[in-house]
Amino acid sequence: MRARKTYLIGIALFTLLFMALVLLGSWLLSIESRQFAVASFLFAFGAVFGQIGCLALYARQSARDKAIAAARRAQEQQNV
């Protein structure tokens, strides 16, 4: 599996994790379990950082792929 696809899958998984943790935290608040609800919201906050990290890695990999392609084109033009 290519790195870009891996990072996109990571973004999707962290997004689903975030939604699940917010839903869990809301449900825990509704049943008056405040400590676990706060913990769930804090973990959801951590999932947002996971999303941002995967997005940054995806952007870096995309830029790296474009730079490699440009270098190959430049080298092919020099060789011709």
VENJOFEN-V321847 format. One record per pair of residues at least 12 apart in sequence whose ideal C-beta (glycine too) atoms are under 8 Angstrom apart, sorted by sequence separation. I is the first residue (numbers start at 1). J is the second residue. D is the distance in Angstrom with one decimal. If there is no record, write none. Layout:
i=I j=J d=D
i=I j=J d=D
This chain:
i=25 j=37 d=4.7
i=28 j=40 d=6.0
i=25 j=38 d=7.7
i=25 j=40 d=3.6
i=24 j=40 d=4.8
i=25 j=41 d=4.5
i=22 j=40 d=7.7
i=21 j=40 d=5.1
i=22 j=41 d=7.1
i=25 j=44 d=6.5
i=21 j=41 d=7.3
i=21 j=43 d=5.2
i=22 j=44 d=5.0
i=21 j=44 d=3.8
i=18 j=44 d=5.3
i=21 j=47 d=6.1
i=17 j=44 d=7.9
i=18 j=47 d=4.1
i=17 j=47 d=4.6
i=18 j=48 d=6.0
i=15 j=47 d=8.0
i=14 j=47 d=5.1
i=17 j=50 d=7.4
i=18 j=51 d=6.9
i=14 j=48 d=7.7
i=14 j=50 d=4.0
i=15 j=51 d=6.1
i=14 j=51 d=4.3
i=10 j=50 d=7.3
i=11 j=51 d=5.8
i=14 j=54 d=6.2
i=11 j=54 d=4.6
i=10 j=54 d=3.8
i=11 j=55 d=5.9
i=8 j=54 d=7.9
i=7 j=54 d=5.0
i=10 j=57 d=7.8
i=11 j=58 d=6.9
i=7 j=55 d=7.6
i=7 j=57 d=4.9
i=8 j=58 d=6.3
i=7 j=58 d=3.8
i=3 j=57 d=7.8
i=4 j=58 d=6.1
i=7 j=61 d=6.4
i=4 j=61 d=5.1
i=3 j=61 d=4.9
i=4 j=62 d=6.4
i=4 j=65 d=7.2
